[in-house]
Amino acid sequence: MKLKTLTSHAIQNKTVIVRVDYNTPLIHMANNVTKVADPTRINLSVPTIKFLREHNCKIILISHLGRPKNGPDPKLSLEAAARFLKQHYRFPVQFVPETIGERTTAAIAAMKPGDVILLENLRFDEREKKNHASFAKALADLADVYVNDAFSTAHRSHASTTGISDYIPAFAGLALQKEVETLVELTEHPKKPLVVVLGGAKISDKVGAAEKLTALADIVLVGGAVANNFLKAEGLEIHKSFIEDASADLKKQNINYITVAQELMEAHRTEKMLLNGYIPLPKIIYPIDVIAAPSLDTKRQSQVEILDLTKDMADTPDDEDLLYLDIGPKTVHLYSEILKQAETVFWNGPMGVWENPLFENGSKVIGKEIGKVPNSIIGGGDTISCVNHFNLEKNFTYISGAGGATLEFLGGEDLPGLQPLIKR
């Protein structure tokens, strides 16, 4: 895949509208001031902004934030993102509290080369998600050139991701370009052994990626609630643990995810990885023990117990009031030993409910081990929040700001937002 990338000739002295992803968690303070809680996605856009400023561009940033239901919502304003850019990077940023209109037109008319404006939340206009031509054309009319630097929204066919490119020249931003190059390298030329670590709450958004990555990987380590599907498929007890046995997605309603897990394991049943050169392991490994409790909000250590899944754990109708909320110490040790042999790791999804200190150990220890691997790629909003919580973000080779888009790309799906950026 060859993208139309930024060149001096394409953007020098021009007005450039840049689709960024500033869909970041916010902290709402008591004094009505809102702050950015996690700036990872904002930071990813900085190299492109700097490149455009170095080439005397006037820069218009556009993004969505959250899912407003009935028009503008002050709690989902992008003003905090503009303030973050100004305070942390000293960019001359002006926030415009609308997307298109008189204030936007006036702000652009007053811009000097190197100036940056951030428009208000695109989703405050219902035409954005509908990819309405009138909205895409209005956005395109603001600039000479369009740059998409939001890989994380590339699986959406919205006005700001696909529509604008119908009217003005389109190019890939530096962050998007890096993302595509990294994921292509992962799927086409990974340094072996390749270990894939899949966790989190949902298996539905990982099916395509899991199928493709399992074929590429030397071994796949499964954790989080995703592991419950594999345990159930193997006839092991999961008690009242969360399991995704059907999808809310209309396109996937006929999919049984326990069956998906079963078929995935069966397809790779005869493939083995040798641990330490002589211990054969199955290609897909699920937890051999778990940390369980009656509730994910449990605060009392006395309610927490370790369940060994290697004995007396056949699936029965008699479910105890227990949820599996983290991988257990034996699983942590096993996964850590496997990761020590890896040359490349792709990690998507925490190993448990890391937000609760009683269930944080699996994600914390596995995150540290992944950070020691020469080529470590992590992705997904929950994974990023997890590693930031444990101050591990600097340990990894590459952190993808995308979640669903990354998984769909790795699953071999065509992303609508990339199509206008591909060299034909």
Order of alpha helices (4+ residues) and beta strands (2+ residues): alpha-beta-beta-beta-alpha-beta-alpha-beta-alpha-beta-alpha-beta-beta-alpha-beta-alpha-beta-alpha-alpha-beta-beta-beta-beta-beta-beta-alpha-beta-alpha-beta-alpha-beta-alpha
